[in-house]
Amino acid sequence: MKSFQSKVYIFLGVFVLSIAALLVFRTGVLSTPKHIKGIEEIGVSFDDFKIPEGVKVVGIGEATHGNAEFQEVKLEMLQKLVKEGTCHAIAFEMSPAEAAMYNDAIHVSEGDLTELIGGTDYPLYDTAQMVNLLTWMREYNLTHDEAESVNIYGVDMQTGIRAAEYLRDFGARHEGLYTEEETNTLNVLINEFDHSHPEARDFFYDLSVKLDSYDDVNFKNAAIIATSLVQWLDAPSYEKNANNYSIHRDTCMAENLMAYYNIEKSRGYSQILITAHNGHVMKYDTSKIDDVNMGVKINELFEGSYYCVGTEFYNTCVNVHTAGTYDDEYERANHDYCSDDLLAYQAQYFDGGRYCLDFASVDKTHKKVYNIIHRLNWTGMAGEGYSSNWEVYKSYRARMIATDHYDAMIYYYETSPIDPIHY
C-alpha cells in the first residue's frame, strides 16, 4: 500500500513540476533581461532610419491599436517619406469612405478636424494623435498645389452604410453624374440598408466601373468606395467561418491598396505608405502557413517591392476595447503588460527610449542580436477586444521569428495609452 502511495506522490510531483516548467517557459517569468553590449552600434534613431530605394510600399505596423506612440510614428513615417519625395499618401486600416471624408477635409481650410474625428467608426482613431496627423496634412496641402498634395486613403472592406451615403453625396456634388434610376436605386439601398437586396452587388459593381472611367483622382477614389461595398457584400459569414472572413478581408485590403497605389502613380508618385496592426502588415512564408494576411498579399501584388516595419514595446500601458461591450455599453480600459522582448528592453539605452533596427544590417558579427532576430522570440501583439485570457495566458504576446515577418522594427521601452476624445 505504501509503495502504491509513494508512486502516486511521485507521479503527482512530476506532474506539478511539469506544469510549473511549462508555465515558466510560456510566461518567461524567470528571464532576466540585460543590456546587450554593442546594441548602440547597430540600432539607429528614427531620423537616421533609412527606407531602401525602389520600395513601392512601406508598411508601418502597430503592436497594439491602443498606444499613442504607435499612432505618432505614422505621422513621422509619412513626413520622412514625403521629404524624400517618392510618397505623398498614407493608407489606413479603415473604410475607404471614412478616409475619403478625411481626405476631403484636409484639402480645404475650413472644418473642425477634431469634430470630424469624433464621428469615426473606429474609436481607436478618435485621438489627439490622429487629429495631429490630419492637421499636418491639411497645413501641408494649403501650402502646396494640388499635384503636390498629400492624401489619406482607407483600405478596409468592413464598410457599410457610410460608403453608400458617401456615394450618394458624391453624386449630389457632381450634377448629372448619376442617372435618375441610379439615384433612386442608391436612395432605396440606403433607406433599406438592413434589408436584403439581390441587385445591390451588381449595382455597386456597375457604379464602380462607371466612376473609374473618369480621368479624375476623386472619381477613382469614389470607384474604390463602390468596390468596397461589393467586397463587403461578397464577404463570407464571420459567424460561420471567421478564418475565411479574415482571409477575404485581408485580401481585399491588399487589392484596395493596389488601386490606391495606381492613383498615386498617376499623380507621379512611386510609393505609398500603409499602416495597420502588426498582424495585418507582417509577411510570412506561405509554404509554412496556409492562410494569408494583408502583408502577404501586398508582397505578392507588388512582386516583393514591400518593406515592412513593425513596432514593439517592452512595457506598455495600453487602452483596449473590452470584449463584448457594444453600443450604449461600449467600454475601453487601460491595462499594463510586459512583452519580455529582449530587443525592446534595449530601447531604454537610446535617446527617447526608442530605436530602429534594419534587420538586413545585422550580420553574424553581431552574434547576440543576429541570433535573437533569427529565432523564436516573444513579441507584443495585442488586438482589440480585451478578455481575462490576456492575464491567464499572456495572450497579448506572440512567439515568432522576427525576420520571417518584418524587414525592420521600431522598438520602444515604454508606451503609453491612447485617450479617445469622444469615448
C-alpha positions in Angstrom: 0.0 0.0 0.0 2.8 2.4 1.0 4.5 1.6 -2.3 1.4 2.5 -4.2 1.0 5.7 -2.3 4.7 6.6 -3.0 4.2 6.1 -6.7 1.1 8.3 -6.6 3.0 11.0 -4.8 5.9 10.8 -7.2 3.5 10.9 -10.2 1.8 14.0 -8.7 5.1 15.6 -8.0 6.4 15.1 -11.6 3.1 16.3 -12.9 3.2 19.5 -10.9 6.8 20.2 -11.8 6.0 19.7 -15.5 3.1 22.1 -15.3 5.3 24.6 -13.5 8.1 24.2 -16.0 5.6 24.7 -18.9 4.3 27.9 -17.2 7.8 29.2 -16.7 8.6 28.6 -20.4 5.3 30.1 -21.6 5.5 33.2 -19.4 9.2 33.8 -19.2 8.9 34.8 -15.5 12.4 33.7 -14.7 14.1 35.5 -17.6 16.4 38.4 -16.6 16.9 40.9 -19.4 20.3 42.5 -19.7 21.9 45.2 -21.7 23.3 43.8 -25.0 26.8 45.1 -25.4 27.2 46.9 -28.8 23.5 47.3 -29.4 24.0 51.1 -29.8 26.3 50.4 -32.8 23.6 48.7 -34.9 20.4 50.4 -33.6 19.7 53.9 -35.1 17.4 56.8 -34.3 14.3 57.3 -36.3 15.8 60.3 -38.0 18.7 58.1 -39.2 16.5 55.2 -40.2 16.5 54.7 -44.0 13.9 53.1 -46.2 15.7 51.2 -49.1 15.4 52.9 -52.5 12.9 51.5 -55.0 10.4 50.2 -52.5 6.8 50.7 -53.7 5.0 50.0 -50.5 6.2 50.8 -47.0 4.2 49.2 -44.2 4.2 50.6 -40.6 2.6 48.3 -38.1 1.2 48.6 -34.6 1.9 46.1 -31.9 -1.3 47.4 -30.4 -4.0 49.8 -31.6 -4.2 51.4 -28.2 -0.8 53.1 -27.8 -0.1 56.7 -28.5 3.5 56.2 -29.7 2.4 53.7 -32.5 0.0 56.4 -33.8 2.6 59.2 -33.6 5.1 57.2 -35.6 2.6 57.1 -38.6 2.9 60.8 -39.0 6.7 60.6 -38.5 7.0 58.0 -41.2 4.7 60.0 -43.6 6.8 63.1 -43.1 10.0 61.1 -43.7 8.7 59.7 -47.0 7.2 63.0 -48.2 10.5 64.7 -47.6 12.2 62.0 -49.7 9.7 62.9 -52.5 8.6 59.5 -53.6 5.5 59.1 -51.4 2.5 61.5 -50.9 -0.1 59.2 -49.4 -0.9 57.2 -46.4 -3.5 54.3 -46.3 -5.2 53.3 -43.1 -6.9 50.2 -41.8 -10.2 52.0 -42.1 -13.1 52.1 -44.6 -12.4 53.9 -47.9 -15.5 56.1 -47.3 -14.4 57.3 -43.9 -10.9 58.0 -45.2 -12.4 59.9 -48.2 -14.2 62.2 -45.7 -10.9 63.0 -44.0 -9.3 63.4 -47.4 -11.9 66.0 -48.5 -11.3 67.8 -45.2 -7.5 68.1 -45.5 -7.8 69.7 -48.9 -9.8 72.7 -47.6 -9.1 75.2 -44.9 -12.5 75.1 -43.1 -13.9 72.4 -40.9 -13.1 71.3 -37.4 -10.9 68.2 -37.6 -11.5 67.2 -34.0 -15.2 67.2 -34.6 -14.8 65.2 -37.8 -12.7 62.6 -35.9 -15.5 62.3 -33.4 -17.7 60.8 -36.0 -15.3 58.0 -36.7 -16.5 54.3 -36.9 -13.2 53.4 -35.2 -12.9 54.8 -31.7 -9.2 53.9 -31.7 -8.6 56.7 -34.3 -10.6 59.2 -32.2 -7.4 60.6 -30.7 -5.2 63.7 -30.5 -2.5 61.8 -32.5 -4.9 61.3 -35.4 -6.0 65.0 -35.2 -2.3 66.0 -35.3 -1.7 63.8 -38.4 -4.7 65.3 -40.3 -3.7 68.8 -39.2 -0.2 68.4 -40.6 -1.6 67.0 -43.8 -4.0 70.0 -44.1 -1.3 72.6 -43.4 0.9 70.9 -46.0 -1.8 70.9 -48.6 -2.7 74.5 -48.0 0.9 75.5 -48.9 1.3 73.2 -51.9 -0.5 72.9 -55.2 -2.9 70.0 -55.9 -0.3 68.0 -57.7 1.9 68.0 -54.6 -0.8 67.4 -52.1 -0.8 64.6 -49.6 -3.7 62.1 -49.5 -5.2 59.8 -46.9 -7.0 56.6 -48.0 -8.7 53.7 -46.4 -8.4 50.0 -47.5 -10.7 48.1 -45.1 -13.7 46.4 -46.7 -15.5 46.5 -43.3 -17.6 49.3 -44.6 -21.4 49.6 -44.9 -23.9 52.4 -45.0 -21.3 55.1 -44.7 -19.9 54.1 -48.0 -23.3 54.2 -49.7 -24.0 57.6 -48.1 -20.7 58.9 -49.4 -21.5 57.8 -52.9 -24.9 59.5 -52.7 -23.3 62.7 -51.5 -20.6 62.4 -54.2 -23.3 62.3 -56.8 -25.0 65.3 -55.3 -21.7 67.3 -55.6 -21.4 66.3 -59.3 -24.6 67.2 -61.0 -25.6 64.8 -63.8 -23.2 62.1 -62.7 -25.9 59.6 -61.9 -29.0 58.8 -63.9 -32.4 59.2 -62.2 -32.6 55.5 -62.0 -29.2 55.2 -60.3 -30.1 57.9 -57.8 -33.4 56.3 -56.9 -31.7 52.8 -56.5 -29.0 54.3 -54.3 -31.5 56.0 -52.1 -33.6 52.8 -51.7 -30.4 50.8 -50.8 -29.5 53.4 -48.2 -33.0 53.7 -46.7 -33.3 49.9 -46.6 -29.7 49.1 -45.9 -30.6 46.3 -43.4 -32.8 44.6 -45.9 -31.7 42.0 -48.5 -31.5 43.5 -52.0 -30.2 40.9 -54.5 -29.4 43.6 -57.1 -27.2 45.6 -54.7 -24.0 43.8 -55.6 -24.4 44.3 -59.4 -25.5 47.9 -58.8 -22.4 48.9 -56.8 -20.1 46.9 -59.2 -21.5 48.8 -62.2 -21.2 52.1 -60.3 -17.6 51.4 -59.6 -16.9 50.8 -63.3 -18.7 54.0 -64.2 -16.8 56.1 -61.7 -13.4 54.6 -62.6 -13.9 55.6 -66.2 -13.4 59.2 -65.3 -9.8 60.5 -65.5 -10.0 62.2 -62.1 -8.5 61.2 -58.8 -11.6 61.9 -56.8 -13.8 59.8 -59.1 -11.4 56.9 -59.0 -11.4 57.2 -55.2 -15.2 57.0 -55.3 -14.9 54.0 -57.5 -12.9 52.2 -54.9 -15.5 53.1 -52.3 -18.1 51.4 -54.5 -15.8 48.4 -54.9 -15.6 48.2 -51.1 -19.3 47.7 -51.0 -19.0 44.8 -53.4 -16.3 43.3 -51.3 -18.5 43.8 -48.2 -21.4 42.0 -49.9 -19.1 39.2 -51.1 -17.7 38.6 -47.6 -18.1 35.1 -46.1 -20.1 35.0 -42.8 -17.8 35.8 -39.9 -20.1 33.7 -37.6 -19.9 30.6 -39.8 -16.2 30.8 -40.6 -14.1 33.6 -39.0 -10.9 32.4 -40.7 -12.4 32.6 -44.2 -13.8 36.0 -43.4 -10.3 37.2 -42.2 -8.6 35.9 -45.4 -11.2 37.7 -47.5 -10.8 40.9 -45.6 -7.0 41.0 -45.8 -7.0 40.1 -49.5 -9.4 42.9 -50.2 -7.3 45.4 -48.2 -4.3 44.5 -50.3 -6.2 44.8 -53.5 -7.6 48.2 -52.4 -4.1 49.3 -51.6 -3.0 48.4 -55.2 -5.9 50.5 -56.5 -4.8 53.5 -54.5 -1.2 53.0 -55.5 -2.3 53.2 -59.1 -4.0 56.5 -58.3 -0.7 57.8 -56.7 1.3 56.5 -59.6 -0.9 58.6 -62.0 -0.1 61.6 -59.8 3.6 61.0 -60.3 4.5 59.2 -57.0 6.1 55.7 -57.0 5.5 54.8 -53.3 2.6 54.5 -50.9 2.5 54.1 -47.1 0.2 51.6 -45.5 -0.5 51.4 -41.7 -2.4 48.7 -39.8 -1.9 46.3 -36.9 1.3 44.3 -37.0 -0.9 41.2 -37.6 -2.1 42.7 -40.9 1.1 44.3 -42.2 3.6 41.5 -41.4 4.8 39.0 -44.0 5.5 35.3 -43.8 6.3 32.2 -45.8 3.1 30.8 -47.2 4.7 27.4 -47.8 4.7 27.1 -44.0 1.4 28.7 -43.2 -1.7 28.1 -45.4 -3.6 31.3 -44.5 -2.7 34.6 -46.0 -2.9 38.1 -44.5 -2.7 41.6 -46.0 1.1 41.8 -45.8 1.5 38.5 -47.7 -1.0 39.7 -50.4 0.7 43.1 -50.7 4.1 41.4 -51.2 2.6 39.2 -53.9 0.8 42.0 -55.7 3.8 44.3 -55.6 6.2 41.4 -56.6 8.3 41.7 -53.5 8.6 45.5 -53.5 7.2 45.7 -50.0 9.2 46.9 -47.0 7.6 46.0 -43.7 8.3 47.9 -40.4 6.8 46.6 -37.2 6.6 48.3 -33.8 7.2 46.7 -30.5 7.1 47.5 -26.8 8.8 46.2 -23.7 6.5 47.7 -21.1 3.1 49.1 -22.1 0.0 50.6 -20.7 -2.5 50.0 -23.5 -6.0 51.3 -24.0 -8.2 48.5 -25.3 -11.9 47.9 -26.0 -13.4 45.5 -23.6 -14.7 42.4 -25.5 -18.4 42.0 -25.6 -19.3 45.7 -24.9 -21.1 47.5 -27.7 -23.4 50.4 -28.3 -24.5 52.0 -25.1 -22.4 49.6 -23.1 -19.2 50.3 -25.0 -16.2 50.3 -22.7 -12.5 50.9 -23.0 -9.9 50.4 -20.3 -6.1 50.7 -19.7 -4.0 47.6 -19.0 -0.3 47.1 -18.1 1.8 44.5 -19.7 5.4 43.4 -20.4 6.3 41.7 -23.7 9.6 40.1 -22.4 11.2 41.1 -25.7 14.9 41.4 -25.1 15.4 43.8 -28.0 12.6 46.0 -26.9 14.3 46.1 -23.5 17.4 47.7 -25.1 15.4 50.8 -26.1 16.0 52.3 -22.7 19.6 52.8 -23.6 18.7 55.0 -26.6 17.5 58.7 -26.6 13.8 58.9 -26.1 13.6 55.2 -25.2 13.3 54.2 -28.8 15.4 52.9 -31.6 15.1 51.3 -35.1 16.7 48.1 -36.3 17.0 47.3 -40.0 17.3 43.5 -39.9 19.4 43.4 -43.2 22.1 45.5 -41.4 22.5 42.8 -38.7 25.1 40.2 -39.7 26.8 37.4 -37.7 29.4 39.8 -36.4 26.6 41.0 -34.1 26.1 37.4 -32.9 23.7 38.1 -30.0 21.3 40.3 -31.9 21.6 38.2 -35.1 20.6 35.1 -33.1 17.6 36.8 -31.4 16.0 38.1 -34.7 16.5 34.7 -36.4 14.9 32.5 -33.7 11.6 32.3 -31.9 11.2 35.2 -29.5 8.3 36.9 -27.6 6.8 39.9 -29.2 3.9 42.2 -28.2 0.8 41.5 -30.3 -2.4 42.9 -28.7 -5.6 43.3 -30.7 -8.9 45.0 -29.9 -11.1 43.1 -27.5 -9.7 42.6 -24.0 -10.6 39.5 -22.1 -9.3 37.8 -18.9 -7.3 35.4 -21.1 -4.8 38.1 -21.6 -3.9 37.8 -17.9 -4.1 34.0 -17.7 -2.3 33.0 -20.9 -0.4 36.3 -21.6 -2.2 36.3 -25.0 -1.2 39.9 -25.6 2.1 38.3 -26.9 3.1 36.1 -29.8 6.1 33.9 -30.3 7.7 34.4 -33.7 10.9 34.8 -35.7 11.2 38.5 -36.4 13.0 38.2 -39.7 10.3 35.9 -41.1 7.7 38.7 -40.7 9.4 42.1 -40.8 12.2 43.9 -42.6 12.8 46.3 -39.7 11.4 47.0 -36.3 10.9 50.2 -34.2 11.5 49.2 -30.5 10.1 51.2 -27.6 11.0 50.6 -24.0 7.7 52.0 -22.7 4.5 53.0 -24.5 1.5 55.0 -23.2 -2.2 54.6 -23.8 -4.3 56.5 -26.3 -7.0 58.6 -24.8 -10.1 58.6 -27.2 -11.5 62.1 -27.3 -15.2 61.3 -27.6 -15.4 57.9 -25.8 
